[in-house]
Amino acid sequence: MSPRSYTLQLAAVNSLQEVQNFMDRYSLTETLYVYPTVRDEVDWYIVTYDNYPTIQLARDAVATLPPAVQALGPWAKSLSQVQREIQRAK
């Protein structure tokens, strides 16, 4: 994916089991991506949704998510930021 594109961050959790619980709870499997990162010496798994060419398209896509997921407050995040966070985990 292009570092100039965007995704929606849906959640940040501390274990793969929590990732699975999130996916099961909200019945999301398609176009979900999960990546590990480290923040303040704590391991995190970031759950993101889909890929968009512009930040506006990513923001507009929030309205297409199920209401329960919209209530979580997903936000647009650049893929360049995602790539930096992945590098932190290495």
C-alpha positions in Angstrom: 0.0 0.0 0.0 1.2 3.5 -0.8 2.5 5.5 2.2 0.5 8.4 0.7 -2.8 6.5 1.3 -4.9 6.3 4.4 -6.7 3.7 6.6 -9.1 3.8 9.5 -7.8 2.9 12.9 -10.5 1.0 14.8 -8.8 -0.2 17.9 -5.5 -0.7 19.8 -5.3 -3.8 22.0 -2.6 -5.6 23.9 -2.9 -9.2 22.7 -3.9 -11.2 19.6 -6.7 -12.7 21.7 -8.1 -9.2 22.1 -7.8 -8.7 18.3 -9.8 -11.9 17.8 -12.4 -10.8 20.3 -12.8 -7.4 18.6 -13.2 -9.1 15.2 -15.8 -11.5 16.6 -17.7 -8.8 18.5 -18.1 -6.6 15.5 -18.3 -9.3 12.9 -15.4 -7.7 10.9 -13.1 -9.8 8.8 -13.0 -8.2 5.4 -10.4 -5.5 4.7 -9.2 -5.6 8.3 -5.5 -5.3 8.9 -3.6 -5.8 12.1 -0.1 -4.7 12.8 2.1 -4.8 15.9 3.8 -1.8 17.4 5.5 -0.8 20.7 4.7 2.3 22.6 6.3 3.2 26.0 7.8 -0.3 26.0 4.3 -1.9 25.8 3.3 -4.2 22.9 0.2 -3.2 21.0 -1.8 -4.6 18.1 -3.4 -1.9 16.0 -6.6 -2.9 14.1 -7.2 -0.9 10.9 -9.8 -1.0 8.2 -9.4 -0.8 4.4 -7.2 1.6 2.4 -8.2 4.9 0.9 -6.4 7.2 -1.5 -7.2 10.4 0.4 -7.9 11.4 4.0 -11.3 12.7 3.0 -12.4 9.4 1.5 -11.2 7.6 4.7 -13.2 10.0 6.9 -16.2 9.6 4.7 -16.0 5.8 5.0 -16.6 6.0 8.7 -20.3 6.5 7.9 -20.3 3.1 6.0 -19.2 1.1 9.1 -21.7 -0.6 11.3 -23.1 1.8 14.0 -21.4 0.0 16.8 -18.1 0.4 15.1 -18.8 4.1 14.4 -19.4 4.6 18.1 -15.8 3.5 18.8 -14.6 6.7 17.1 -12.5 5.4 14.2 -10.1 7.9 12.7 -8.2 8.3 9.5 -4.5 7.5 9.7 -1.8 7.9 7.1 0.0 4.7 5.9 3.3 6.6 6.4 2.4 6.8 10.1 1.4 3.1 10.1 4.8 2.2 8.5 6.7 4.2 11.2 4.7 2.4 13.9 5.6 -1.0 12.4 9.2 -0.1 12.3 9.1 0.7 16.1 8.1 -2.9 16.7 11.2 -4.3 15.0 
